[in-house]
Amino acid sequence: MPFIQINILKGRSPEKKEKLIHDVSDLVSNVLEAPVENVRVMINELEPEHWGIAGQSVKKRKEGSE
């Protein structure tokens, strides 16, 4: 049973997350030749201050670009 975890920053609409789950499930099902019913997808939404790039949180990076 394929189990896919996706980490994203908070802020996407429910519709975008539904599309992501659908499209990832279809892709994994096709590539692995597994029934789509067996594919599991978990989206982990992270706060911008909990995600760092180059030693700085995304929140701080966004504040610096404004």
PQR file with spaces between the fields and no chain letter, atoms N, CA, C, O and H, PARSE charges and radii, in Angstrom:
ATOM       1  N    MET     1       0.842   -1.169    0.000 -0.4000 1.5000
ATOM       2  CA   MET     1       0.000    0.000    0.000 -0.0000 2.0000
ATOM       3  C    MET     1       0.893    1.240    0.000  0.5500 1.7000
ATOM       4  O    MET     1       1.558    1.501    1.002 -0.5500 1.4000
ATOM       5  N    PRO     2       0.931    2.013   -1.086 -0.5600 1.5000
ATOM       6  CA   PRO     2       1.736    3.232   -1.122  0.2800 2.0000
ATOM       7  C    PRO     2       1.179    4.280   -0.154  0.5500 1.7000
ATOM       8  O    PRO     2      -0.028    4.520   -0.099 -0.5500 1.4000
ATOM       9  N    PHE     3       2.084    4.893    0.603 -0.4000 1.5000
ATOM      10  CA   PHE     3       1.728    5.949    1.552 -0.0000 2.0000
ATOM      11  C    PHE     3       2.623    7.147    1.269  0.5500 1.7000
ATOM      12  O    PHE     3       3.841    7.068    1.432 -0.5500 1.4000
ATOM      13  H    PHE     3       3.064    4.699    0.559  0.4000 1.0000
ATOM      14  N    ILE     4       2.027    8.253    0.846 -0.4000 1.5000
ATOM      15  CA   ILE     4       2.781    9.430    0.443 -0.0000 2.0000
ATOM      16  C    ILE     4       2.519   10.547    1.438  0.5500 1.7000
ATOM      17  O    ILE     4       1.367   10.851    1.748 -0.5500 1.4000
ATOM      18  H    ILE     4       1.038    8.318    0.714  0.4000 1.0000
ATOM      19  N    GLN     5       3.590   11.163    1.940 -0.4000 1.5000
ATOM      20  CA   GLN     5       3.480   12.321    2.818 -0.0000 2.0000
ATOM      21  C    GLN     5       3.999   13.540    2.077  0.5500 1.7000
ATOM      22  O    GLN     5       5.069   13.504    1.470 -0.5500 1.4000
ATOM      23  H    GLN     5       4.526   10.916    1.688  0.4000 1.0000
ATOM      24  N    ILE     6       3.229   14.620    2.133 -0.4000 1.5000
ATOM      25  CA   ILE     6       3.598   15.857    1.459 -0.0000 2.0000
ATOM      26  C    ILE     6       3.621   16.971    2.497  0.5500 1.7000
ATOM      27  O    ILE     6       2.641   17.190    3.209 -0.5500 1.4000
ATOM      28  H    ILE     6       2.360   14.649    2.626  0.4000 1.0000
ATOM      29  N    ASN     7       4.743   17.668    2.578 -0.4000 1.5000
ATOM      30  CA   ASN     7       4.873   18.809    3.479 -0.0000 2.0000
ATOM      31  C    ASN     7       4.736   20.088    2.673  0.5500 1.7000
ATOM      32  O    ASN     7       5.462   20.299    1.702 -0.5500 1.4000
ATOM      33  H    ASN     7       5.539   17.490    2.000  0.4000 1.0000
ATOM      34  N    ILE     8       3.790   20.954    3.084 -0.4000 1.5000
ATOM      35  CA   ILE     8       3.587   22.237    2.428 -0.0000 2.0000
ATOM      36  C    ILE     8       3.375   23.308    3.493  0.5500 1.7000
ATOM      37  O    ILE     8       3.041   23.009    4.640 -0.5500 1.4000
ATOM      38  H    ILE     8       3.200   20.783    3.873  0.4000 1.0000
ATOM      39  N    LEU     9       3.572   24.546    3.095 -0.4000 1.5000
ATOM      40  CA   LEU     9       3.260   25.653    3.985 -0.0000 2.0000
ATOM      41  C    LEU     9       1.753   25.862    4.011  0.5500 1.7000
ATOM      42  O    LEU     9       1.067   25.642    3.012 -0.5500 1.4000
ATOM      43  H    LEU     9       3.843   24.789    2.163  0.4000 1.0000
ATOM      44  N    LYS    10       1.247   26.287    5.159 -0.4000 1.5000
ATOM      45  CA   LYS    10      -0.181   26.586    5.277 -0.0000 2.0000
ATOM      46  C    LYS    10      -0.563   27.686    4.314  0.5500 1.7000
ATOM      47  O    LYS    10       0.250   28.540    3.961 -0.5500 1.4000
ATOM      48  H    LYS    10       1.804   26.466    5.970  0.4000 1.0000
ATOM      49  N    GLY    11      -1.833   27.650    3.890 -0.4000 1.5000
ATOM      50  CA   GLY    11      -2.342   28.733    3.077 -0.0000 2.0000
ATOM      51  C    GLY    11      -3.007   28.310    1.787  0.5500 1.7000
ATOM      52  O    GLY    11      -3.601   29.144    1.103 -0.5500 1.4000
ATOM      53  H    GLY    11      -2.494   26.956    4.177  0.4000 1.0000
ATOM      54  N    ARG    12      -2.927   27.039    1.433 -0.4000 1.5000
ATOM      55  CA   ARG    12      -3.596   26.582    0.201 -0.0000 2.0000
ATOM      56  C    ARG    12      -5.075   26.356    0.480  0.5500 1.7000
ATOM      57  O    ARG    12      -5.468   26.027    1.599 -0.5500 1.4000
ATOM      58  H    ARG    12      -2.445   26.361    1.988  0.4000 1.0000
ATOM      59  N    SER    13      -5.876   26.536   -0.540 -0.4000 1.5000
ATOM      60  CA   SER    13      -7.324   26.337   -0.398 -0.0000 2.0000
ATOM      61  C    SER    13      -7.642   24.846   -0.294  0.5500 1.7000
ATOM      62  O    SER    13      -6.856   24.007   -0.734 -0.5500 1.4000
ATOM      63  H    SER    13      -5.557   26.803   -1.449  0.4000 1.0000
ATOM      64  N    PRO    14      -8.796   24.523    0.290 -0.5600 1.5000
ATOM      65  CA   PRO    14      -9.214   23.122    0.334  0.2800 2.0000
ATOM      66  C    PRO    14      -9.305   22.503   -1.063  0.5500 1.7000
ATOM      67  O    PRO    14      -9.010   21.321   -1.242 -0.5500 1.4000
ATOM      68  N    GLU    15      -9.714   23.302   -2.049 -0.4000 1.5000
ATOM      69  CA   GLU    15      -9.831   22.788   -3.418 -0.0000 2.0000
ATOM      70  C    GLU    15      -8.462   22.401   -3.977  0.5500 1.7000
ATOM      71  O    GLU    15      -8.335   21.373   -4.642 -0.5500 1.4000
ATOM      72  H    GLU    15      -9.954   24.262   -1.904  0.4000 1.0000
ATOM      73  N    LYS    16      -7.442   23.214   -3.712 -0.4000 1.5000
ATOM      74  CA   LYS    16      -6.091   22.888   -4.193 -0.0000 2.0000
ATOM      75  C    LYS    16      -5.569   21.618   -3.531  0.5500 1.7000
ATOM      76  O    LYS    16      -4.914   20.800   -4.178 -0.5500 1.4000
ATOM      77  H    LYS    16      -7.546   24.049   -3.171  0.4000 1.0000
ATOM      78  N    LYS    17      -5.857   21.456   -2.252 -0.4000 1.5000
ATOM      79  CA   LYS    17      -5.405   20.248   -1.550 -0.0000 2.0000
ATOM      80  C    LYS    17      -6.136   19.004   -2.063  0.5500 1.7000
ATOM      81  O    LYS    17      -5.532   17.938   -2.186 -0.5500 1.4000
ATOM      82  H    LYS    17      -6.389   22.120   -1.727  0.4000 1.0000
ATOM      83  N    GLU    18      -7.415   19.133   -2.357 -0.4000 1.5000
ATOM      84  CA   GLU    18      -8.168   18.013   -2.947 -0.0000 2.0000
ATOM      85  C    GLU    18      -7.570   17.615   -4.289  0.5500 1.7000
ATOM      86  O    GLU    18      -7.404   16.430   -4.576 -0.5500 1.4000
ATOM      87  H    GLU    18      -7.906   19.999   -2.257  0.4000 1.0000
ATOM      88  N    LYS    19      -7.245   18.620   -5.115 -0.4000 1.5000
ATOM      89  CA   LYS    19      -6.642   18.343   -6.425 -0.0000 2.0000
ATOM      90  C    LYS    19      -5.279   17.680   -6.254  0.5500 1.7000
ATOM      91  O    LYS    19      -4.951   16.745   -6.984 -0.5500 1.4000
ATOM      92  H    LYS    19      -7.380   19.583   -4.882  0.4000 1.0000
ATOM      93  N    LEU    20      -4.491   18.149   -5.306 -0.4000 1.5000
ATOM      94  CA   LEU    20      -3.180   17.557   -5.041 -0.0000 2.0000
ATOM      95  C    LEU    20      -3.333   16.088   -4.652  0.5500 1.7000
ATOM      96  O    LEU    20      -2.636   15.225   -5.186 -0.5500 1.4000
ATOM      97  H    LEU    20      -4.757   18.909   -4.713  0.4000 1.0000
ATOM      98  N    ILE    21      -4.236   15.809   -3.732 -0.4000 1.5000
ATOM      99  CA   ILE    21      -4.468   14.422   -3.306 -0.0000 2.0000
ATOM     100  C    ILE    21      -4.894   13.566   -4.496  0.5500 1.7000
ATOM     101  O    ILE    21      -4.386   12.459   -4.680 -0.5500 1.4000
ATOM     102  H    ILE    21      -4.802   16.510   -3.298  0.4000 1.0000
ATOM     103  N    HIS    22      -5.815   14.069   -5.295 -0.4000 1.5000
ATOM     104  CA   HIS    22      -6.314   13.321   -6.455 -0.0000 2.0000
ATOM     105  C    HIS    22      -5.197   13.048   -7.459  0.5500 1.7000
ATOM     106  O    HIS    22      -4.996   11.909   -7.883 -0.5500 1.4000
ATOM     107  H    HIS    22      -6.227   14.968   -5.146  0.4000 1.0000
ATOM     108  N    ASP    23      -4.468   14.109   -7.838 -0.4000 1.5000
ATOM     109  CA   ASP    23      -3.445   13.959   -8.876 -0.0000 2.0000
ATOM     110  C    ASP    23      -2.272   13.096   -8.414  0.5500 1.7000
ATOM     111  O    ASP    23      -1.755   12.292   -9.190 -0.5500 1.4000
ATOM     112  H    ASP    23      -4.631   15.034   -7.494  0.4000 1.0000
ATOM     113  N    VAL    24      -1.852   13.252   -7.165 -0.4000 1.5000
ATOM     114  CA   VAL    24      -0.758   12.425   -6.644 -0.0000 2.0000
ATOM     115  C    VAL    24      -1.196   10.964   -6.577  0.5500 1.7000
ATOM     116  O    VAL    24      -0.429   10.064   -6.921 -0.5500 1.4000
ATOM     117  H    VAL    24      -2.273   13.905   -6.535  0.4000 1.0000
ATOM     118  N    SER    25      -2.415   10.735   -6.140 -0.4000 1.5000
ATOM     119  CA   SER    25      -2.933    9.358   -6.068 -0.0000 2.0000
ATOM     120  C    SER    25      -2.945    8.704   -7.436  0.5500 1.7000
ATOM     121  O    SER    25      -2.529    7.555   -7.584 -0.5500 1.4000
ATOM     122  H    SER    25      -3.038   11.465   -5.861  0.4000 1.0000
ATOM     123  N    ASP    26      -3.420    9.432   -8.438 -0.4000 1.5000
ATOM     124  CA   ASP    26      -3.444    8.894   -9.802 -0.0000 2.0000
ATOM     125  C    ASP    26      -2.039    8.597  -10.312  0.5500 1.7000
ATOM     126  O    ASP    26      -1.795    7.540  -10.894 -0.5500 1.4000
ATOM     127  H    ASP    26      -3.758   10.365   -8.318  0.4000 1.0000
ATOM     128  N    LEU    27      -1.115    9.529  -10.094 -0.4000 1.5000
ATOM     129  CA   LEU    27       0.259    9.345  -10.566 -0.0000 2.0000
ATOM     130  C    LEU    27       0.913    8.127   -9.910  0.5500 1.7000
ATOM     131  O    LEU    27       1.508    7.295  -10.594 -0.5500 1.4000
ATOM     132  H    LEU    27      -1.313   10.387   -9.621  0.4000 1.0000
ATOM     133  N    VAL    28       0.804    8.027   -8.603 -0.4000 1.5000
ATOM     134  CA   VAL    28       1.417    6.904   -7.888 -0.0000 2.0000
ATOM     135  C    VAL    28       0.770    5.585   -8.329  0.5500 1.7000
ATOM     136  O    VAL    28       1.457    4.583   -8.527 -0.5500 1.4000
ATOM     137  H    VAL    28       0.320    8.703   -8.047  0.4000 1.0000
ATOM     138  N    SER    29      -0.532    5.598   -8.478 -0.4000 1.5000
ATOM     139  CA   SER    29      -1.229    4.400   -8.934 -0.0000 2.0000
ATOM     140  C    SER    29      -0.703    3.955  -10.293  0.5500 1.7000
ATOM     141  O    SER    29      -0.450    2.768  -10.504 -0.5500 1.4000
ATOM     142  H    SER    29      -1.090    6.412   -8.317  0.4000 1.0000
ATOM     143  N    ASN    30      -0.538    4.896  -11.211 -0.4000 1.5000
ATOM     144  CA   ASN    30      -0.053    4.565  -12.557 -0.0000 2.0000
ATOM     145  C    ASN    30       1.396    4.101  -12.547  0.5500 1.7000
ATOM     146  O    ASN    30       1.725    3.087  -13.163 -0.5500 1.4000
ATOM     147  H    ASN    30      -0.743    5.860  -11.040  0.4000 1.0000
ATOM     148  N    VAL    31       2.256    4.823  -11.863 -0.4000 1.5000
ATOM     149  CA   VAL    31       3.690    4.494  -11.870 -0.0000 2.0000
ATOM     150  C    VAL    31       3.958    3.157  -11.190  0.5500 1.7000
ATOM     151  O    VAL    31       4.747    2.351  -11.681 -0.5500 1.4000
ATOM     152  H    VAL    31       1.988    5.646  -11.363  0.4000 1.0000
ATOM     153  N    LEU    32       3.300    2.928  -10.063 -0.4000 1.5000
ATOM     154  CA   LEU    32       3.554    1.696   -9.300 -0.0000 2.0000
ATOM     155  C    LEU    32       2.626    0.548   -9.698  0.5500 1.7000
ATOM     156  O    LEU    32       2.738   -0.560   -9.175 -0.5500 1.4000
ATOM     157  H    LEU    32       2.659    3.583   -9.664  0.4000 1.0000
ATOM     158  N    GLU    33       1.710    0.824  -10.626 -0.4000 1.5000
ATOM     159  CA   GLU    33       0.728   -0.176  -11.045 -0.0000 2.0000
ATOM     160  C    GLU    33      -0.010   -0.759   -9.839  0.5500 1.7000
ATOM     161  O    GLU    33      -0.174   -1.972   -9.703 -0.5500 1.4000
ATOM     162  H    GLU    33       1.618    1.724  -11.051  0.4000 1.0000
ATOM     163  N    ALA    34      -0.448    0.160   -8.969 -0.4000 1.5000
ATOM     164  CA   ALA    34      -1.193   -0.220   -7.771 -0.0000 2.0000
ATOM     165  C    ALA    34      -2.610    0.341   -7.893  0.5500 1.7000
ATOM     166  O    ALA    34      -2.798    1.413   -8.468 -0.5500 1.4000
ATOM     167  H    ALA    34      -0.314    1.145   -9.080  0.4000 1.0000
ATOM     168  N    PRO    35      -3.587   -0.351   -7.371 -0.5600 1.5000
ATOM     169  CA   PRO    35      -4.944    0.189   -7.413  0.2800 2.0000
ATOM     170  C    PRO    35      -5.008    1.524   -6.666  0.5500 1.7000
ATOM     171  O    PRO    35      -4.464    1.649   -5.569 -0.5500 1.4000
ATOM     172  N    VAL    36      -5.664    2.511   -7.255 -0.4000 1.5000
ATOM     173  CA   VAL    36      -5.754    3.829   -6.628 -0.0000 2.0000
ATOM     174  C    VAL    36      -6.409    3.732   -5.243  0.5500 1.7000
ATOM     175  O    VAL    36      -6.151    4.560   -4.369 -0.5500 1.4000
ATOM     176  H    VAL    36      -6.106    2.410   -8.146  0.4000 1.0000
ATOM     177  N    GLU    37      -7.245    2.728   -5.056 -0.4000 1.5000
ATOM     178  CA   GLU    37      -7.898    2.528   -3.750 -0.0000 2.0000
ATOM     179  C    GLU    37      -6.886    2.219   -2.644  0.5500 1.7000
ATOM     180  O    GLU    37      -7.178    2.402   -1.463 -0.5500 1.4000
ATOM     181  H    GLU    37      -7.454    2.056   -5.766  0.4000 1.0000
ATOM     182  N    ASN    38      -5.703    1.752   -3.028 -0.4000 1.5000
ATOM     183  CA   ASN    38      -4.680    1.411   -2.039 -0.0000 2.0000
ATOM     184  C    ASN    38      -3.714    2.558   -1.735  0.5500 1.7000
ATOM     185  O    ASN    38      -2.875    2.447   -0.841 -0.5500 1.4000
ATOM     186  H    ASN    38      -5.466    1.602   -3.988  0.4000 1.0000
ATOM     187  N    VAL    39      -3.833    3.642   -2.471 -0.4000 1.5000
ATOM     188  CA   VAL    39      -2.912    4.766   -2.298 -0.0000 2.0000
ATOM     189  C    VAL    39      -3.412    5.669   -1.176  0.5500 1.7000
ATOM     190  O    VAL    39      -4.586    6.036   -1.129 -0.5500 1.4000
ATOM     191  H    VAL    39      -4.514    3.733   -3.197  0.4000 1.0000
ATOM     192  N    ARG    40      -2.502    6.018   -0.277 -0.4000 1.5000
ATOM     193  CA   ARG    40      -2.798    6.922    0.837 -0.0000 2.0000
ATOM     194  C    ARG    40      -1.939    8.166    0.687  0.5500 1.7000
ATOM     195  O    ARG    40      -0.754    8.069    0.370 -0.5500 1.4000
ATOM     196  H    ARG    40      -1.548    5.720   -0.315  0.4000 1.0000
ATOM     197  N    VAL    41      -2.531    9.338    0.913 -0.4000 1.5000
ATOM     198  CA   VAL    41      -1.806   10.599    0.827 -0.0000 2.0000
ATOM     199  C    VAL    41      -2.075   11.389    2.102  0.5500 1.7000
ATOM     200  O    VAL    41      -3.227   11.560    2.501 -0.5500 1.4000
ATOM     201  H    VAL    41      -3.494    9.416    1.170  0.4000 1.0000
ATOM     202  N    MET    42      -1.013   11.868    2.739 -0.4000 1.5000
ATOM     203  CA   MET    42      -1.149   12.714    3.914 -0.0000 2.0000
ATOM     204  C    MET    42      -0.460   14.045    3.641  0.5500 1.7000
ATOM     205  O    MET    42       0.711   14.086    3.263 -0.5500 1.4000
ATOM     206  H    MET    42      -0.077   11.729    2.415  0.4000 1.0000
ATOM     207  N    ILE    43      -1.200   15.129    3.836 -0.4000 1.5000
ATOM     208  CA   ILE    43      -0.638   16.467    3.684 -0.0000 2.0000
ATOM     209  C    ILE    43      -0.345   17.013    5.081  0.5500 1.7000
ATOM     210  O    ILE    43      -1.233   17.088    5.930 -0.5500 1.4000
ATOM     211  H    ILE    43      -2.151   15.096    4.143  0.4000 1.0000
ATOM     212  N    ASN    44       0.898   17.387    5.300 -0.4000 1.5000
ATOM     213  CA   ASN    44       1.303   18.042    6.537 -0.0000 2.0000
ATOM     214  C    ASN    44       1.460   19.526    6.239  0.5500 1.7000
ATOM     215  O    ASN    44       2.299   19.916    5.428 -0.5500 1.4000
ATOM     216  H    ASN    44       1.619   17.326    4.609  0.4000 1.0000
ATOM     217  N    GLU    45       0.653   20.349    6.894 -0.4000 1.5000
ATOM     218  CA   GLU    45       0.744   21.787    6.679 -0.0000 2.0000
ATOM     219  C    GLU    45       1.578   22.408    7.794  0.5500 1.7000
ATOM     220  O    GLU    45       1.319   22.196    8.979 -0.5500 1.4000
ATOM     221  H    GLU    45      -0.029   20.031    7.553  0.4000 1.0000
ATOM     222  N    LEU    46       2.578   23.173    7.391 -0.4000 1.5000
ATOM     223  CA   LEU    46       3.505   23.762    8.341 -0.0000 2.0000
ATOM     224  C    LEU    46       3.351   25.274    8.385  0.5500 1.7000
ATOM     225  O    LEU    46       3.089   25.914    7.367 -0.5500 1.4000
ATOM     226  H    LEU    46       2.789   23.345    6.429  0.4000 1.0000
ATOM     227  N    GLU    47       3.514   25.827    9.557 -0.4000 1.5000
ATOM     228  CA   GLU    47       3.536   27.274    9.730 -0.0000 2.0000
ATOM     229  C    GLU    47       4.811   27.821    9.093  0.5500 1.7000
ATOM     230  O    GLU    47       5.851   27.164    9.144 -0.5500 1.4000
ATOM     231  H    GLU    47       3.727   25.306   10.385  0.4000 1.0000
ATOM     232  N    PRO    48       4.752   29.007    8.497 -0.5600 1.5000
ATOM     233  CA   PRO    48       5.948   29.583    7.866  0.2800 2.0000
ATOM     234  C    PRO    48       7.136   29.731    8.831  0.5500 1.7000
ATOM     235  O    PRO    48       8.290   29.675    8.406 -0.5500 1.4000
ATOM     236  N    GLU    49       6.855   29.919   10.117 -0.4000 1.5000
ATOM     237  CA   GLU    49       7.962   30.036   11.075 -0.0000 2.0000
ATOM     238  C    GLU    49       8.552   28.679   11.449  0.5500 1.7000
ATOM     239  O    GLU    49       9.554   28.618   12.161 -0.5500 1.4000
ATOM     240  H    GLU    49       5.917   29.965   10.462  0.4000 1.0000
ATOM     241  N    HIS    50       7.941   27.590   10.977 -0.4000 1.5000
ATOM     242  CA   HIS    50       8.443   26.244   11.265 -0.0000 2.0000
ATOM     243  C    HIS    50       9.197   25.637   10.081  0.5500 1.7000
ATOM     244  O    HIS    50       9.576   24.466   10.127 -0.5500 1.4000
ATOM     245  H    HIS    50       7.126   27.640   10.399  0.4000 1.0000
ATOM     246  N    TRP    51       9.416   26.413    9.031 -0.4000 1.5000
ATOM     247  CA   TRP    51      10.099   25.930    7.832 -0.0000 2.0000
ATOM     248  C    TRP    51      11.259   26.873    7.564  0.5500 1.7000
ATOM     249  O    TRP    51      11.065   28.082    7.445 -0.5500 1.4000
ATOM     250  H    TRP    51       9.108   27.364    8.994  0.4000 1.0000
ATOM     251  N    GLY    52      12.452   26.331    7.469 -0.4000 1.5000
ATOM     252  CA   GLY    52      13.623   27.170    7.258 -0.0000 2.0000
ATOM     253  C    GLY    52      14.306   26.929    5.928  0.5500 1.7000
ATOM     254  O    GLY    52      14.350   25.807    5.423 -0.5500 1.4000
ATOM     255  H    GLY    52      12.609   25.348    7.565  0.4000 1.0000
ATOM     256  N    ILE    53      14.841   28.012    5.368 -0.4000 1.5000
ATOM     257  CA   ILE    53      15.623   27.960    4.134 -0.0000 2.0000
ATOM     258  C    ILE    53      16.872   28.794    4.366  0.5500 1.7000
ATOM     259  O    ILE    53      16.783   29.965    4.737 -0.5500 1.4000
ATOM     260  H    ILE    53      14.806   28.923    5.779  0.4000 1.0000
ATOM     261  N    ALA    54      18.023   28.199    4.149 -0.4000 1.5000
ATOM     262  CA   ALA    54      19.298   28.908    4.262 -0.0000 2.0000
ATOM     263  C    ALA    54      19.448   29.599    5.619  0.5500 1.7000
ATOM     264  O    ALA    54      19.933   30.728    5.696 -0.5500 1.4000
ATOM     265  H    ALA    54      18.095   27.248    3.848  0.4000 1.0000
ATOM     266  N    GLY    55      19.037   28.925    6.670 -0.4000 1.5000
ATOM     267  CA   GLY    55      19.243   29.433    8.022 -0.0000 2.0000
ATOM     268  C    GLY    55      18.229   30.460    8.481  0.5500 1.7000
ATOM     269  O    GLY    55      18.448   31.131    9.490 -0.5500 1.4000
ATOM     270  H    GLY    55      18.644   28.008    6.608  0.4000 1.0000
ATOM     271  N    GLN    56      17.113   30.602    7.758 -0.4000 1.5000
ATOM     272  CA   GLN    56      16.116   31.596    8.110 -0.0000 2.0000
ATOM     273  C    GLN    56      14.727   31.031    7.847  0.5500 1.7000
ATOM     274  O    GLN    56      14.499   30.343    6.852 -0.5500 1.4000
ATOM     275  H    GLN    56      16.934   30.057    6.938  0.4000 1.0000
ATOM     276  N    SER    57      13.793   31.336    8.763 -0.4000 1.5000
ATOM     277  CA   SER    57      12.431   30.832    8.560 -0.0000 2.0000
ATOM     278  C    SER    57      11.797   31.506    7.337  0.5500 1.7000
ATOM     279  O    SER    57      12.162   32.617    6.954 -0.5500 1.4000
ATOM     280  H    SER    57      13.978   31.895    9.571  0.4000 1.0000
ATOM     281  N    VAL    58      10.845   30.800    6.747 -0.4000 1.5000
ATOM     282  CA   VAL    58      10.141   31.345    5.586 -0.0000 2.0000
ATOM     283  C    VAL    58       9.415   32.630    5.997  0.5500 1.7000
ATOM     284  O    VAL    58       9.367   33.590    5.228 -0.5500 1.4000
ATOM     285  H    VAL    58      10.549   29.897    7.058  0.4000 1.0000
ATOM     286  N    LYS    59       8.854   32.646    7.205 -0.4000 1.5000
ATOM     287  CA   LYS    59       8.172   33.839    7.692 -0.0000 2.0000
ATOM     288  C    LYS    59       9.111   35.042    7.687  0.5500 1.7000
ATOM     289  O    LYS    59       8.747   36.118    7.211 -0.5500 1.4000
ATOM     290  H    LYS    59       8.893   31.866    7.830  0.4000 1.0000
ATOM     291  N    LYS    60      10.314   34.857    8.216 -0.4000 1.5000
ATOM     292  CA   LYS    60      11.297   35.927    8.281 -0.0000 2.0000
ATOM     293  C    LYS    60      11.733   36.350    6.873  0.5500 1.7000
ATOM     294  O    LYS    60      11.901   37.538    6.600 -0.5500 1.4000
ATOM     295  H    LYS    60      10.610   33.983    8.603  0.4000 1.0000
ATOM     296  N    ARG    61      11.914   35.375    5.989 -0.4000 1.5000
ATOM     297  CA   ARG    61      12.318   35.676    4.604 -0.0000 2.0000
ATOM     298  C    ARG    61      11.245   36.506    3.909  0.5500 1.7000
ATOM     299  O    ARG    61      11.566   37.447    3.184 -0.5500 1.4000
ATOM     300  H    ARG    61      11.777   34.409    6.210  0.4000 1.0000
ATOM     301  N    LYS    62       9.957   36.163    4.126 -0.4000 1.5000
ATOM     302  CA   LYS    62       8.874   36.920    3.501 -0.0000 2.0000
ATOM     303  C    LYS    62       8.806   38.337    4.051  0.5500 1.7000
ATOM     304  O    LYS    62       8.555   39.286    3.308 -0.5500 1.4000
ATOM     305  H    LYS    62       9.696   35.398    4.715  0.4000 1.0000
ATOM     306  N    GLU    63       9.031   38.479    5.352 -0.4000 1.5000
ATOM     307  CA   GLU    63       9.023   39.811    5.971 -0.0000 2.0000
ATOM     308  C    GLU    63      10.135   40.684    5.387  0.5500 1.7000
ATOM     309  O    GLU    63       9.959   41.889    5.210 -0.5500 1.4000
ATOM     310  H    GLU    63       9.235   37.708    5.956  0.4000 1.0000
ATOM     311  N    GLY    64      11.261   40.075    5.095 -0.4000 1.5000
ATOM     312  CA   GLY    64      12.404   40.810    4.530 -0.0000 2.0000
ATOM     313  C    GLY    64      12.206   41.236    3.094  0.5500 1.7000
ATOM     314  O    GLY    64      12.865   42.163    2.623 -0.5500 1.4000
ATOM     315  H    GLY    64      11.404   39.096    5.238  0.4000 1.0000
ATOM     316  N    SER    65      11.293   40.560    2.381 -0.4000 1.5000
ATOM     317  CA   SER    65      11.096   40.880    0.964 -0.0000 2.0000
ATOM     318  C    SER    65       9.990   41.915    0.755  0.5500 1.7000
ATOM     319  O    SER    65       9.717   42.318   -0.376 -0.5500 1.4000
ATOM     320  H    SER    65      10.757   39.807    2.763  0.4000 1.0000
ATOM     321  N    GLU    66       9.360   42.341    1.843 -0.4000 1.5000
ATOM     322  CA   GLU    66       8.265   43.320    1.697 -0.0000 2.0000
ATOM     323  C    GLU    66       8.772   44.727    1.814  0.5500 1.7000
ATOM     324  O    GLU    66       7.992   45.675    1.717 -0.5500 1.4000
ATOM     325  H    GLU    66       9.582   42.013    2.761  0.4000 1.0000
